[in-house]
């Protein structure tokens, strides 16, 4: 029996998580679900954005499903903290076009792989002079850089892709980003059949908008990956369709990329597709490939038909109506 940690979070996180579990329950996989708290509401109740108990539950689970959280000013990020605690060093963001969705490009298919544990997201900051000067330390290590590059090349092979691009800024940050670029090419030597190249992160951002078809797999540092993955999601329909996985050697965490959207929370109009696709990624990670593919295919079919869409996609459907449409398509495909 697989143990699954469920962290709905705040706002629409709860809604899309419920919708995802509704679809997931159809398969009767006999998962052992364990609920846990994190986010702003958690802070209001417990005084912390992510309790130790939540971290323990996730560490003991085979995978974690994470909804969305509302940020708490002055407090640590629950998701960044959990990624580090679980040592899920590889963030995987698929960028795929959806037929029937109004987007800039209708034929994109590449992935962004981001290092999850260091860089500026190390959350290592120091006040030098109150309200006037602070320092944020960017931590880059050879070990973590080579590990994420190795992860990227293995993912390239797993998905039968052919090209890996490293994104960095070594012309300015010669030491930190220099290590990352150097590590990339050291790892690349072990994969001679895979094409490799590298771009500065600003050039990468330009090419993502102007010529995204040149990319197959992009591997980059933490902050850069966060920015360009959201940028790329804008090309294929927005964050409401963007899933992600955080993978480590022992744990994995799956989450939609969108936030908690408190302005629409409780109105039952949130888009559950990103959460459903993140659930599909989790099932694939757990080797439930049949069920994973069914969910992805059903999501794509619902979007293609365009009859049951939430307001962000130009429709009028409620969250659970869209989830039910996905489940109906699963039954048809199966």
N, C-alpha and C positions, 0 to 999 in steps of 0.2 A: 504494500500500500504506500503510495506516494503522499508525503506530507507537503501541504501547500499553505504558506503564510498569506493571509489576506489583509492588506492595509488599505482600506478605502480612502482615508484622508479626509479632506474637507470638500465642501461645495459639491460640484458635479462629480467629484471623485467617487462619492457614494453612489450616485445614480448610474454612472457608466460601469462601475464594479458590479452592481446588482444586475444590470443588463447582461454583462459578460457571464456572470455565474448562471444566469437563466439559460443561456445558450450552452454553456459548458455542462450543466447538469443533464442535458439531453443524452449525452454519451454514456452516462452512468459508469464513470471510470473508477468509482470507489475511492476517490481522493479523501484524505483526512485534512479538512480545512481548519485552520487556526487563525482567528481574528486578532488583530493587533492595532494599536493606536499610533498615530503620528500626525503632526501638523498643528495648525493654529488652534483648533478646537481642543486638541490634546493638551496644548500649552495652557489654555484657559482652565482645564480641569486638573492638570497634574503639575504645572509649573515647568514642564520641559516639552520641547517639540518632538522628541523621540525618546521614550523611556527605555531603560535597560532591558525591560521585559520584552519589548518589541524586537530589539536586536537579538535577544536570546531565541525568541520564537523563529526568527528568520534564519539564524545560524543552524537551527535544528531541522529546518525544512529542506526539502529537495528543490524547491523553488519558491519565489515570492512574487505575488501579484500586487502591484502598487497603483493606486488610483491617481489622486492629485492632491496637492496640499496648498494652503494659503500661507504665504511667507509671514514670518513673525519678526518685526524689526528688532535688531540687536541680538537675535538668537541664531544658533547654528542651523544650517539647512538639514532637514531630516533625510532627504534623499542623498545628498552628498555624503553625509555621515554614514548612512547605511551602505552605500557603495563601498566606502573605505573599510567599514567593519567587516563586510562580507568578502572583501578583497576581490570584488568583481571589477577587474582592471580593464576589461574590454567593453566599450559601449558600441553596440551595433545598431545602426540606423539605416534601414532600407529606404531607398527613394525610388518609388515606382508609380508610374502614371496609372490612372483609373479611367476606363472607358465610361463615358457618360458624365464625367465630372468636368466642369468648366475650369480648365487650367491652362497654363502657358504652353506646356509641352505635353503631348499625349502619347509619347513613346519612350519615356525615360525609364531606365532600370540600372541603377548603380547603388552602391552602399558606402556609407561613411563609417569608419571605425575610429573611435576616439579613446585615447588613454584616459582612464577614469580616476586615478589615484593621486596624481601630483599636479605639477604646473601651478598656475595661480589659484587653482581650486584646492590647494593644500590648506586654505583658510588660515594661513600663517601671516597675521598682520600685527603691526605694532604702532602705537601712538608715540611719535617723537615730540610733538608739541601740540597740546590740546587745541583742537579745532583749526589747526593750521598746517600740520604736517604729519603724515602717516606713511608707513612702509608696508607693502605687500610683497612677500618673498615668493619668487617663482622657483620652485624646486623641480629640477629635472635630473634624473639619474640614468646611467647607462643601463642598469638592470631593467628598470621599468620601460625604457625606450625600446630595448631589444625584445622584451616580452610582448609589447603591444604590436610591434612589427611582425614578430613571429605569428601572433594571433591573426594578423591581417593576411599574411601569405597562406596560412592554413585555411582561412575562411574563403580565400580566393579559389583554392583547389576544391574545397567542399562544394562551392556553388558553380564549379566549372567555368570560372571567369579567367581572364587572361592578362589583366594589367593592373598594377598597383601604383598609385601616385602618393608620394609623401608631401604633405603641406607643412610649411615651417616659415620662419623669418630669420634665418641664420645670417643674412646680410647685415642685420642690425644687432640681433642677440646672438653674437658669435659663439659664446660659451654654451648657454643653455640650449638654444635651438641648434647650435652646432653639434652638440652631442646627439640630439635626436636625428638629424640628417645622417651623421656618421653611422649611427646604430642601424638605421634603415638600410644603408648600402652594405653593411656587414652581414645582415640577415639575408639580404637579397642574393648574396653569393651562393647561398644554399638552395636557391630556387631558380636555376638558370633558364628554365623554360617559361618563366613568367616575365613579361615585359615590365620594366620599371622606369619611372621618371619622378621628378620632384619640381614643385613650384613654390614660390613665396606665397604666403597665405593671402595677401592682397590680390595677387594674380589669380590664385585659385578661386577667390570670391568672384572676380570678374568673369572667369571662364565658366563658372557654374551658371551664371546668368546668360552669358553670350554664346557659349558653345558647350553645354553640359554633356553632349554625347561623347566627348573625348574621354569621359571618366568611366571607370569600371569599379574600382575600389579606391577609396581615398583613406589614408591613415594619417592621423594628426594628433596634436596635443589636446589637452583638456578644454581650455577656453576656446581655442580655434574651432574644435569639433562642435562645441555647443552652438557657436554662431553659424557656421556654414551648414549645419544640419537643419536648423530652423530656416535658413535662407533657402535651402534646397526644397524643403517641404512646401514652400510658397510656390514652387514651380509645378507641383502636382496636386494642388487642391487645398493646401493649408494644414495646420497642426491638428485639425479634427480628424485627419486621415493618417496621422504619423505615429507609428508604433516604435518601440525600441526595446532592446534587451541589453542587460548588463551581465556579462559572463565572467566567471572566474574559474579557478581550478576545482573548487569545491562547492560553490554556491552560484545562484543565478537569480536575477531580479528583473522583472518585466513591467513596463509602464508605458502608458500613452505619453506623448510629449507635451500635450496641452496642459494648461494650468487648471486651477479650481474654479475659475470663472464665477466668482460670487454674485455677479450681477444677474446671472440666469439660474443660479442654484435654486432648486425647489420648484422650478417651473416645468420640469419634465420635457425640456426641449434640447437637452445636450446631445451631442453626436457620440454614439458609443462605438463607432467604427474603429478608432485608434485603439481603444481598450480591447475590442474583439481581436484585432490583428496582433496586439501584444500577447493576448492569450494564445493565439495561434503559434506565435514564436515560442512561447513557453512549452506548449505541447510538442513542438518539434524538438526542442532541447531535451525534453523528457522521453523522446523516442516514440511518441504517439503521432507518427507522421501522417497516418491516414486521417485522423481527426483534425490535425493541424491544417492539412490541405483542404479539407471540407469547409472549415470555417473561412479560410482565405477565399476560396472559390465562391462561397455563398455571399460574402461581403462584396466581392467584385460584381457578382451577378445583380445584386440589389442596386448597386450604384449604376450599373449599365442600364438597367430597366428604367431607373429614375422615377418610379411611381411612389416610392416610400422614402422620402428624404426629410431630414431635419432642417430647420430654418437656415442654418449656416450653409447648407447646400442648395438653398433655393426652394425648399419644400415646406410643408406644414406639419409633418409627422412628429409624434412624440417619441421620446427616447425608446420606450419599450415597444412601440409600434415598429420602429426600425429593427430592433433586436428580434422581434417576432418574425419580421419579414426575412431576416437572415436565417432564422431557424426553419422557416417554411422552405427556403431554398436548399438548406441542408438536407431536408427530408426528400426533396425532389431529386437532388443530385445523387444521394446515397444509393 
